[in-house]
Amino acid sequence: MAESRGALTEAAYYILLSLFEARHGYSIMQFVEQISAGRVTLGAGTLYGALSTLVERGLIYEVAAYDRKKEYLITDAGKAAVRTEMRRLAELLTNGRQIAGEP
């Protein structure tokens, strides 16, 4: 998911942002909905599939498990992936503004 793996999906990007502090699944869902002003809502299937993939790719790791809840936290590789995605998105915005004549 880092530069060599292409762009992050919107869900993966928001999940990584949410894990700059340890959170469990429901907390991630709430954070993403809040930060996107309700535009992005993660279903359980999407969330848990993405968490599994992000763990496999070394972008997040499990920090705790209690009462059937697992908490996750972003890794340094995950932070690098977020920074790479931010640069990619900034480039898209800059190019779009230049070509479309928007401020």
Backbone atoms as SQL, in Angstrom:
CREATE TABLE atoms (id INTEGER PRIMARY KEY, chain TEXT, resi INTEGER, resn TEXT, atom TEXT, x REAL, y REAL, z REAL);
INSERT INTO atoms VALUES
  (1, 'A', 1, 'MET', 'N', 0.810, -1.202, 0.000),
  (2, 'A', 1, 'MET', 'CA', 0.000, 0.000, 0.000),
  (3, 'A', 1, 'MET', 'C', 0.850, 1.261, 0.000),
  (4, 'A', 2, 'ALA', 'N', 2.095, 1.109, 0.222),
  (5, 'A', 2, 'ALA', 'CA', 2.986, 2.252, 0.120),
  (6, 'A', 2, 'ALA', 'C', 3.152, 2.586, -1.357),
  (7, 'A', 3, 'GLU', 'N', 4.080, 3.463, -1.679),
  (8, 'A', 3, 'GLU', 'CA', 4.253, 3.959, -3.026),
  (9, 'A', 3, 'GLU', 'C', 4.323, 2.836, -4.063),
  (10, 'A', 4, 'SER', 'N', 5.076, 1.798, -3.786),
  (11, 'A', 4, 'SER', 'CA', 5.238, 0.713, -4.741),
  (12, 'A', 4, 'SER', 'C', 3.960, -0.116, -4.884),
  (13, 'A', 5, 'ARG', 'N', 3.029, 0.021, -3.997),
  (14, 'A', 5, 'ARG', 'CA', 1.788, -0.758, -4.045),
  (15, 'A', 5, 'ARG', 'C', 0.630, 0.060, -4.586),
  (16, 'A', 6, 'GLY', 'N', 0.868, 1.272, -5.009),
  (17, 'A', 6, 'GLY', 'CA', -0.192, 2.099, -5.570),
  (18, 'A', 6, 'GLY', 'C', -0.909, 2.915, -4.522),
  (19, 'A', 7, 'ALA', 'N', -1.965, 3.551, -4.985),
  (20, 'A', 7, 'ALA', 'CA', -2.744, 4.441, -4.131),
  (21, 'A', 7, 'ALA', 'C', -3.504, 3.655, -3.069),
  (22, 'A', 8, 'LEU', 'N', -3.727, 4.307, -1.957),
  (23, 'A', 8, 'LEU', 'CA', -4.576, 3.729, -0.909),
  (24, 'A', 8, 'LEU', 'C', -6.034, 3.924, -1.299),
  (25, 'A', 9, 'THR', 'N', -6.869, 2.996, -0.910),
  (26, 'A', 9, 'THR', 'CA', -8.308, 3.237, -1.052),
  (27, 'A', 9, 'THR', 'C', -8.689, 4.303, -0.023),
  (28, 'A', 10, 'GLU', 'N', -9.821, 4.926, -0.243),
  (29, 'A', 10, 'GLU', 'CA', -10.284, 5.927, 0.714),
  (30, 'A', 10, 'GLU', 'C', -10.492, 5.298, 2.091),
  (31, 'A', 11, 'ALA', 'N', -11.061, 4.098, 2.112),
  (32, 'A', 11, 'ALA', 'CA', -11.281, 3.412, 3.393),
  (33, 'A', 11, 'ALA', 'C', -9.949, 3.150, 4.095),
  (34, 'A', 12, 'ALA', 'N', -8.974, 2.624, 3.371),
  (35, 'A', 12, 'ALA', 'CA', -7.676, 2.330, 3.980),
  (36, 'A', 12, 'ALA', 'C', -7.022, 3.607, 4.497),
  (37, 'A', 13, 'TYR', 'N', -7.101, 4.678, 3.722),
  (38, 'A', 13, 'TYR', 'CA', -6.520, 5.957, 4.129),
  (39, 'A', 13, 'TYR', 'C', -7.133, 6.436, 5.450),
  (40, 'A', 14, 'TYR', 'N', -8.452, 6.433, 5.526),
  (41, 'A', 14, 'TYR', 'CA', -9.122, 6.878, 6.744),
  (42, 'A', 14, 'TYR', 'C', -8.858, 5.940, 7.926),
  (43, 'A', 15, 'ILE', 'N', -8.791, 4.650, 7.669),
  (44, 'A', 15, 'ILE', 'CA', -8.479, 3.707, 8.749),
  (45, 'A', 15, 'ILE', 'C', -7.080, 3.984, 9.285),
  (46, 'A', 16, 'LEU', 'N', -6.117, 4.177, 8.394),
  (47, 'A', 16, 'LEU', 'CA', -4.756, 4.487, 8.848),
  (48, 'A', 16, 'LEU', 'C', -4.729, 5.781, 9.654),
  (49, 'A', 17, 'LEU', 'N', -5.428, 6.804, 9.188),
  (50, 'A', 17, 'LEU', 'CA', -5.487, 8.060, 9.949),
  (51, 'A', 17, 'LEU', 'C', -6.059, 7.833, 11.341),
  (52, 'A', 18, 'SER', 'N', -7.068, 6.993, 11.428),
  (53, 'A', 18, 'SER', 'CA', -7.713, 6.756, 12.720),
  (54, 'A', 18, 'SER', 'C', -6.780, 6.046, 13.696),
  (55, 'A', 19, 'LEU', 'N', -5.775, 5.353, 13.166),
  (56, 'A', 19, 'LEU', 'CA', -4.922, 4.533, 14.032),
  (57, 'A', 19, 'LEU', 'C', -3.625, 5.208, 14.429),
  (58, 'A', 20, 'PHE', 'N', -3.570, 6.529, 14.332),
  (59, 'A', 20, 'PHE', 'CA', -2.450, 7.255, 14.929),
  (60, 'A', 20, 'PHE', 'C', -2.565, 7.195, 16.454),
  (61, 'A', 21, 'GLU', 'N', -3.735, 6.741, 16.935),
  (62, 'A', 21, 'GLU', 'CA', -3.893, 6.365, 18.343),
  (63, 'A', 21, 'GLU', 'C', -4.613, 5.019, 18.351),
  (64, 'A', 22, 'ALA', 'N', -4.359, 4.209, 19.359),
  (65, 'A', 22, 'ALA', 'CA', -4.931, 2.854, 19.406),
  (66, 'A', 22, 'ALA', 'C', -6.454, 2.930, 19.451),
  (67, 'A', 23, 'ARG', 'N', -7.090, 2.119, 18.604),
  (68, 'A', 23, 'ARG', 'CA', -8.549, 2.059, 18.548),
  (69, 'A', 23, 'ARG', 'C', -8.988, 0.646, 18.208),
  (70, 'A', 24, 'HIS', 'N', -10.201, 0.317, 18.623),
  (71, 'A', 24, 'HIS', 'CA', -10.827, -0.944, 18.224),
  (72, 'A', 24, 'HIS', 'C', -11.795, -0.642, 17.084),
  (73, 'A', 25, 'GLY', 'N', -12.373, -1.692, 16.508),
  (74, 'A', 25, 'GLY', 'CA', -13.190, -1.567, 15.306),
  (75, 'A', 25, 'GLY', 'C', -14.286, -0.522, 15.359),
  (76, 'A', 26, 'TYR', 'N', -15.127, -0.578, 16.365),
  (77, 'A', 26, 'TYR', 'CA', -16.244, 0.368, 16.440),
  (78, 'A', 26, 'TYR', 'C', -15.734, 1.805, 16.577),
  (79, 'A', 27, 'SER', 'N', -14.672, 1.986, 17.329),
  (80, 'A', 27, 'SER', 'CA', -14.081, 3.312, 17.493),
  (81, 'A', 27, 'SER', 'C', -13.530, 3.831, 16.160),
  (82, 'A', 28, 'ILE', 'N', -12.955, 2.944, 15.368),
  (83, 'A', 28, 'ILE', 'CA', -12.471, 3.328, 14.039),
  (84, 'A', 28, 'ILE', 'C', -13.643, 3.797, 13.183),
  (85, 'A', 29, 'MET', 'N', -14.733, 3.022, 13.190),
  (86, 'A', 29, 'MET', 'CA', -15.921, 3.396, 12.414),
  (87, 'A', 29, 'MET', 'C', -16.425, 4.784, 12.809),
  (88, 'A', 30, 'GLN', 'N', -16.504, 5.046, 14.096),
  (89, 'A', 30, 'GLN', 'CA', -16.991, 6.344, 14.586),
  (90, 'A', 30, 'GLN', 'C', -16.052, 7.468, 14.177),
  (91, 'A', 31, 'PHE', 'N', -14.736, 7.251, 14.318),
  (92, 'A', 31, 'PHE', 'CA', -13.750, 8.268, 13.977),
  (93, 'A', 31, 'PHE', 'C', -13.846, 8.636, 12.496),
  (94, 'A', 32, 'VAL', 'N', -13.900, 7.616, 11.637),
  (95, 'A', 32, 'VAL', 'CA', -13.959, 7.860, 10.191),
  (96, 'A', 32, 'VAL', 'C', -15.226, 8.620, 9.825),
  (97, 'A', 33, 'GLU', 'N', -16.341, 8.233, 10.397),
  (98, 'A', 33, 'GLU', 'CA', -17.588, 8.946, 10.112),
  (99, 'A', 33, 'GLU', 'C', -17.500, 10.396, 10.586),
  (100, 'A', 34, 'GLN', 'N', -16.906, 10.605, 11.757),
  (101, 'A', 34, 'GLN', 'CA', -16.780, 11.961, 12.301),
  (102, 'A', 34, 'GLN', 'C', -15.832, 12.817, 11.459),
  (103, 'A', 35, 'ILE', 'N', -14.652, 12.298, 11.133),
  (104, 'A', 35, 'ILE', 'CA', -13.659, 13.102, 10.422),
  (105, 'A', 35, 'ILE', 'C', -14.115, 13.419, 8.999),
  (106, 'A', 36, 'SER', 'N', -14.954, 12.553, 8.414),
  (107, 'A', 36, 'SER', 'CA', -15.441, 12.790, 7.056),
  (108, 'A', 36, 'SER', 'C', -16.799, 13.499, 7.061),
  (109, 'A', 37, 'ALA', 'N', -17.207, 13.981, 8.213),
  (110, 'A', 37, 'ALA', 'CA', -18.497, 14.668, 8.367),
  (111, 'A', 37, 'ALA', 'C', -19.647, 13.805, 7.863),
  (112, 'A', 38, 'GLY', 'N', -19.548, 12.490, 8.098),
  (113, 'A', 38, 'GLY', 'CA', -20.616, 11.577, 7.749),
  (114, 'A', 38, 'GLY', 'C', -20.603, 11.086, 6.314),
  (115, 'A', 39, 'ARG', 'N', -19.692, 11.593, 5.499),
  (116, 'A', 39, 'ARG', 'CA', -19.640, 11.193, 4.096),
  (117, 'A', 39, 'ARG', 'C', -19.163, 9.759, 3.929),
  (118, 'A', 40, 'VAL', 'N', -18.247, 9.314, 4.804),
  (119, 'A', 40, 'VAL', 'CA', -17.708, 7.958, 4.721),
  (120, 'A', 40, 'VAL', 'C', -18.178, 7.166, 5.931),
  (121, 'A', 41, 'THR', 'N', -18.873, 6.097, 5.673),
  (122, 'A', 41, 'THR', 'CA', -19.259, 5.174, 6.734),
  (123, 'A', 41, 'THR', 'C', -18.728, 3.797, 6.354),
  (124, 'A', 42, 'LEU', 'N', -18.081, 3.156, 7.290),
  (125, 'A', 42, 'LEU', 'CA', -17.489, 1.850, 7.051),
  (126, 'A', 42, 'LEU', 'C', -18.400, 0.762, 7.596),
  (127, 'A', 43, 'GLY', 'N', -18.760, -0.170, 6.751),
  (128, 'A', 43, 'GLY', 'CA', -19.485, -1.334, 7.211),
  (129, 'A', 43, 'GLY', 'C', -18.514, -2.293, 7.879),
  (130, 'A', 44, 'ALA', 'N', -19.042, -3.190, 8.681),
  (131, 'A', 44, 'ALA', 'CA', -18.191, -4.129, 9.413),
  (132, 'A', 44, 'ALA', 'C', -17.354, -4.981, 8.466),
  (133, 'A', 45, 'GLY', 'N', -17.949, -5.465, 7.384),
  (134, 'A', 45, 'GLY', 'CA', -17.212, -6.299, 6.441),
  (135, 'A', 45, 'GLY', 'C', -16.052, -5.564, 5.805),
  (136, 'A', 46, 'THR', 'N', -16.305, -4.331, 5.386),
  (137, 'A', 46, 'THR', 'CA', -15.255, -3.501, 4.789),
  (138, 'A', 46, 'THR', 'C', -14.147, -3.245, 5.805),
  (139, 'A', 47, 'LEU', 'N', -14.540, -2.852, 7.011),
  (140, 'A', 47, 'LEU', 'CA', -13.567, -2.523, 8.047),
  (141, 'A', 47, 'LEU', 'C', -12.685, -3.718, 8.394),
  (142, 'A', 48, 'TYR', 'N', -13.287, -4.848, 8.714),
  (143, 'A', 48, 'TYR', 'CA', -12.494, -5.976, 9.189),
  (144, 'A', 48, 'TYR', 'C', -11.671, -6.604, 8.069),
  (145, 'A', 49, 'GLY', 'N', -12.174, -6.547, 6.833),
  (146, 'A', 49, 'GLY', 'CA', -11.364, -6.990, 5.701),
  (147, 'A', 49, 'GLY', 'C', -10.151, -6.092, 5.511),
  (148, 'A', 50, 'ALA', 'N', -10.372, -4.783, 5.617),
  (149, 'A', 50, 'ALA', 'CA', -9.273, -3.823, 5.467),
  (150, 'A', 50, 'ALA', 'C', -8.265, -3.963, 6.606),
  (151, 'A', 51, 'LEU', 'N', -8.740, -4.143, 7.834),
  (152, 'A', 51, 'LEU', 'CA', -7.817, -4.319, 8.961),
  (153, 'A', 51, 'LEU', 'C', -6.922, -5.528, 8.747),
  (154, 'A', 52, 'SER', 'N', -7.498, -6.609, 8.283),
  (155, 'A', 52, 'SER', 'CA', -6.731, -7.825, 8.024),
  (156, 'A', 52, 'SER', 'C', -5.653, -7.568, 6.969),
  (157, 'A', 53, 'THR', 'N', -6.029, -6.900, 5.902),
  (158, 'A', 53, 'THR', 'CA', -5.077, -6.580, 4.837),
  (159, 'A', 53, 'THR', 'C', -3.981, -5.647, 5.331),
  (160, 'A', 54, 'LEU', 'N', -4.352, -4.637, 6.101),
  (161, 'A', 54, 'LEU', 'CA', -3.363, -3.681, 6.613),
  (162, 'A', 54, 'LEU', 'C', -2.383, -4.350, 7.570),
  (163, 'A', 55, 'VAL', 'N', -2.867, -5.301, 8.376),
  (164, 'A', 55, 'VAL', 'CA', -1.976, -6.067, 9.261),
  (165, 'A', 55, 'VAL', 'C', -1.017, -6.898, 8.416),
  (166, 'A', 56, 'GLU', 'N', -1.552, -7.608, 7.416),
  (167, 'A', 56, 'GLU', 'CA', -0.715, -8.443, 6.540),
  (168, 'A', 56, 'GLU', 'C', 0.369, -7.635, 5.857),
  (169, 'A', 57, 'ARG', 'N', 0.075, -6.426, 5.493),
  (170, 'A', 57, 'ARG', 'CA', 1.035, -5.559, 4.793),
  (171, 'A', 57, 'ARG', 'C', 1.961, -4.801, 5.733),
  (172, 'A', 58, 'GLY', 'N', 1.783, -5.000, 7.030),
  (173, 'A', 58, 'GLY', 'CA', 2.673, -4.372, 7.996),
  (174, 'A', 58, 'GLY', 'C', 2.417, -2.897, 8.221),
  (175, 'A', 59, 'LEU', 'N', 1.221, -2.412, 7.858),
  (176, 'A', 59, 'LEU', 'CA', 0.909, -0.994, 8.022),
  (177, 'A', 59, 'LEU', 'C', 0.267, -0.689, 9.363),
  (178, 'A', 60, 'ILE', 'N', -0.313, -1.712, 9.992),
  (179, 'A', 60, 'ILE', 'CA', -0.853, -1.589, 11.350),
  (180, 'A', 60, 'ILE', 'C', -0.525, -2.882, 12.092),
  (181, 'A', 61, 'TYR', 'N', -0.687, -2.839, 13.417),
  (182, 'A', 61, 'TYR', 'CA', -0.505, -4.057, 14.212),
  (183, 'A', 61, 'TYR', 'C', -1.480, -4.052, 15.378),
  (184, 'A', 62, 'GLU', 'N', -1.742, -5.239, 15.872),
  (185, 'A', 62, 'GLU', 'CA', -2.647, -5.389, 17.006),
  (186, 'A', 62, 'GLU', 'C', -1.864, -5.079, 18.279),
  (187, 'A', 63, 'VAL', 'N', -2.399, -4.181, 19.096),
  (188, 'A', 63, 'VAL', 'CA', -1.710, -3.805, 20.332),
  (189, 'A', 63, 'VAL', 'C', -2.357, -4.402, 21.568),
  (190, 'A', 64, 'ALA', 'N', -3.641, -4.741, 21.475),
  (191, 'A', 64, 'ALA', 'CA', -4.330, -5.289, 22.645),
  (192, 'A', 64, 'ALA', 'C', -5.576, -6.029, 22.187),
  (193, 'A', 65, 'ALA', 'N', -5.991, -6.969, 23.010),
  (194, 'A', 65, 'ALA', 'CA', -7.250, -7.669, 22.770),
  (195, 'A', 65, 'ALA', 'C', -7.912, -7.885, 24.120),
  (196, 'A', 66, 'TYR', 'N', -9.178, -7.513, 24.218),
  (197, 'A', 66, 'TYR', 'CA', -9.933, -7.683, 25.459),
  (198, 'A', 66, 'TYR', 'C', -11.411, -7.723, 25.127),
  (199, 'A', 67, 'ASP', 'N', -12.153, -8.497, 25.863),
  (200, 'A', 67, 'ASP', 'CA', -13.608, -8.602, 25.663),
  (201, 'A', 67, 'ASP', 'C', -13.980, -8.742, 24.187),
  (202, 'A', 68, 'ARG', 'N', -13.294, -9.585, 23.464),
  (203, 'A', 68, 'ARG', 'CA', -13.505, -9.815, 22.036),
  (204, 'A', 68, 'ARG', 'C', -13.192, -8.601, 21.175),
  (205, 'A', 69, 'LYS', 'N', -12.600, -7.567, 21.740),
  (206, 'A', 69, 'LYS', 'CA', -12.223, -6.377, 20.983),
  (207, 'A', 69, 'LYS', 'C', -10.717, -6.395, 20.776),
  (208, 'A', 70, 'LYS', 'N', -10.303, -6.073, 19.552),
  (209, 'A', 70, 'LYS', 'CA', -8.886, -5.937, 19.246),
  (210, 'A', 70, 'LYS', 'C', -8.603, -4.467, 18.983),
  (211, 'A', 71, 'GLU', 'N', -7.510, -3.972, 19.555),
  (212, 'A', 71, 'GLU', 'CA', -7.088, -2.609, 19.275),
  (213, 'A', 71, 'GLU', 'C', -5.891, -2.652, 18.342),
  (214, 'A', 72, 'TYR', 'N', -5.857, -1.683, 17.437),
  (215, 'A', 72, 'TYR', 'CA', -4.800, -1.598, 16.442),
  (216, 'A', 72, 'TYR', 'C', -4.110, -0.246, 16.525),
  (217, 'A', 73, 'LEU', 'N', -2.884, -0.203, 15.998),
  (218, 'A', 73, 'LEU', 'CA', -2.103, 1.028, 15.958),
  (219, 'A', 73, 'LEU', 'C', -1.311, 1.035, 14.655),
  (220, 'A', 74, 'ILE', 'N', -1.082, 2.210, 14.108),
  (221, 'A', 74, 'ILE', 'CA', -0.342, 2.348, 12.863),
  (222, 'A', 74, 'ILE', 'C', 1.153, 2.095, 13.096),
  (223, 'A', 75, 'THR', 'N', 1.825, 1.521, 12.107),
  (224, 'A', 75, 'THR', 'CA', 3.273, 1.297, 12.170),
  (225, 'A', 75, 'THR', 'C', 3.988, 2.444, 11.460),
  (226, 'A', 76, 'ASP', 'N', 5.317, 2.451, 11.527),
  (227, 'A', 76, 'ASP', 'CA', 6.081, 3.452, 10.783),
  (228, 'A', 76, 'ASP', 'C', 5.832, 3.312, 9.284),
  (229, 'A', 77, 'ALA', 'N', 5.723, 2.083, 8.802),
  (230, 'A', 77, 'ALA', 'CA', 5.418, 1.863, 7.378),
  (231, 'A', 77, 'ALA', 'C', 4.034, 2.417, 7.040),
  (232, 'A', 78, 'GLY', 'N', 3.087, 2.289, 7.946),
  (233, 'A', 78, 'GLY', 'CA', 1.753, 2.841, 7.743),
  (234, 'A', 78, 'GLY', 'C', 1.786, 4.361, 7.689),
  (235, 'A', 79, 'LYS', 'N', 2.585, 4.965, 8.556),
  (236, 'A', 79, 'LYS', 'CA', 2.724, 6.431, 8.542),
  (237, 'A', 79, 'LYS', 'C', 3.341, 6.888, 7.230),
  (238, 'A', 80, 'ALA', 'N', 4.327, 6.139, 6.740),
  (239, 'A', 80, 'ALA', 'CA', 4.952, 6.471, 5.455),
  (240, 'A', 80, 'ALA', 'C', 3.926, 6.362, 4.326),
  (241, 'A', 81, 'ALA', 'N', 3.066, 5.352, 4.377),
  (242, 'A', 81, 'ALA', 'CA', 2.023, 5.189, 3.360),
  (243, 'A', 81, 'ALA', 'C', 1.050, 6.362, 3.386),
  (244, 'A', 82, 'VAL', 'N', 0.703, 6.844, 4.574),
  (245, 'A', 82, 'VAL', 'CA', -0.189, 8.006, 4.694),
  (246, 'A', 82, 'VAL', 'C', 0.482, 9.235, 4.090),
  (247, 'A', 83, 'ARG', 'N', 1.751, 9.453, 4.402),
  (248, 'A', 83, 'ARG', 'CA', 2.468, 10.617, 3.857),
  (249, 'A', 83, 'ARG', 'C', 2.546, 10.539, 2.327),
  (250, 'A', 84, 'THR', 'N', 2.823, 9.356, 1.793),
  (251, 'A', 84, 'THR', 'CA', 2.875, 9.165, 0.344),
  (252, 'A', 84, 'THR', 'C', 1.526, 9.474, -0.287),
  (253, 'A', 85, 'GLU', 'N', 0.463, 8.996, 0.336),
  (254, 'A', 85, 'GLU', 'CA', -0.886, 9.251, -0.186),
  (255, 'A', 85, 'GLU', 'C', -1.222, 10.730, -0.114),
  (256, 'A', 86, 'MET', 'N', -0.810, 11.409, 0.931),
  (257, 'A', 86, 'MET', 'CA', -1.071, 12.838, 1.044),
  (258, 'A', 86, 'MET', 'C', -0.380, 13.599, -0.088),
  (259, 'A', 87, 'ARG', 'N', 0.850, 13.216, -0.410),
  (260, 'A', 87, 'ARG', 'CA', 1.564, 13.864, -1.530),
  (261, 'A', 87, 'ARG', 'C', 0.851, 13.586, -2.855),
  (262, 'A', 88, 'ARG', 'N', 0.384, 12.348, -3.048),
  (263, 'A', 88, 'ARG', 'CA', -0.321, 11.980, -4.274),
  (264, 'A', 88, 'ARG', 'C', -1.605, 12.796, -4.419),
  (265, 'A', 89, 'LEU', 'N', -2.359, 12.904, -3.331),
  (266, 'A', 89, 'LEU', 'CA', -3.610, 13.662, -3.368),
  (267, 'A', 89, 'LEU', 'C', -3.365, 15.148, -3.616),
  (268, 'A', 90, 'ALA', 'N', -2.299, 15.694, -3.029),
  (269, 'A', 90, 'ALA', 'CA', -1.955, 17.100, -3.250),
  (270, 'A', 90, 'ALA', 'C', -1.613, 17.335, -4.715),
  (271, 'A', 91, 'GLU', 'N', -0.892, 16.395, -5.321),
  (272, 'A', 91, 'GLU', 'CA', -0.552, 16.508, -6.743),
  (273, 'A', 91, 'GLU', 'C', -1.814, 16.480, -7.609),
  (274, 'A', 92, 'LEU', 'N', -2.736, 15.571, -7.295),
  (275, 'A', 92, 'LEU', 'CA', -3.994, 15.510, -8.040),
  (276, 'A', 92, 'LEU', 'C', -4.745, 16.836, -7.957),
  (277, 'A', 93, 'LEU', 'N', -4.812, 17.393, -6.771),
  (278, 'A', 93, 'LEU', 'CA', -5.518, 18.652, -6.559),
  (279, 'A', 93, 'LEU', 'C', -4.843, 19.798, -7.319),
  (280, 'A', 94, 'THR', 'N', -3.532, 19.883, -7.221),
  (281, 'A', 94, 'THR', 'CA', -2.778, 20.928, -7.919),
  (282, 'A', 94, 'THR', 'C', -2.992, 20.844, -9.424),
  (283, 'A', 95, 'ASN', 'N', -2.851, 19.639, -9.970),
  (284, 'A', 95, 'ASN', 'CA', -3.027, 19.466, -11.415),
  (285, 'A', 95, 'ASN', 'C', -4.456, 19.787, -11.842),
  (286, 'A', 96, 'GLY', 'N', -5.426, 19.362, -11.070),
  (287, 'A', 96, 'GLY', 'CA', -6.817, 19.659, -11.380),
  (288, 'A', 96, 'GLY', 'C', -7.097, 21.141, -11.364),
  (289, 'A', 97, 'ARG', 'N', -6.579, 21.818, -10.368),
  (290, 'A', 97, 'ARG', 'CA', -6.798, 23.279, -10.286),
  (291, 'A', 97, 'ARG', 'C', -6.166, 24.002, -11.457),
  (292, 'A', 98, 'GLN', 'N', -4.954, 23.583, -11.833),
  (293, 'A', 98, 'GLN', 'CA', -4.259, 24.241, -12.961),
  (294, 'A', 98, 'GLN', 'C', -5.022, 24.048, -14.261),
  (295, 'A', 99, 'ILE', 'N', -5.463, 22.850, -14.504),
  (296, 'A', 99, 'ILE', 'CA', -6.116, 22.555, -15.781),
  (297, 'A', 99, 'ILE', 'C', -7.536, 23.089, -15.823),
  (298, 'A', 100, 'ALA', 'N', -8.272, 22.982, -14.734),
  (299, 'A', 100, 'ALA', 'CA', -9.660, 23.443, -14.712),
  (300, 'A', 100, 'ALA', 'C', -9.777, 24.929, -14.422),
  (301, 'A', 101, 'GLY', 'N', -8.659, 25.575, -14.105),
  (302, 'A', 101, 'GLY', 'CA', -8.678, 27.006, -13.839),
  (303, 'A', 101, 'GLY', 'C', -9.356, 27.368, -12.536),
  (304, 'A', 102, 'GLU', 'N', -9.283, 26.467, -11.564),
  (305, 'A', 102, 'GLU', 'CA', -9.879, 26.717, -10.254),
  (306, 'A', 102, 'GLU', 'C', -8.815, 27.246, -9.304),
  (307, 'A', 103, 'PRO', 'N', -9.221, 28.062, -8.337),
  (308, 'A', 103, 'PRO', 'CA', -8.250, 28.597, -7.366),
  (309, 'A', 103, 'PRO', 'C', -7.742, 27.524, -6.402);
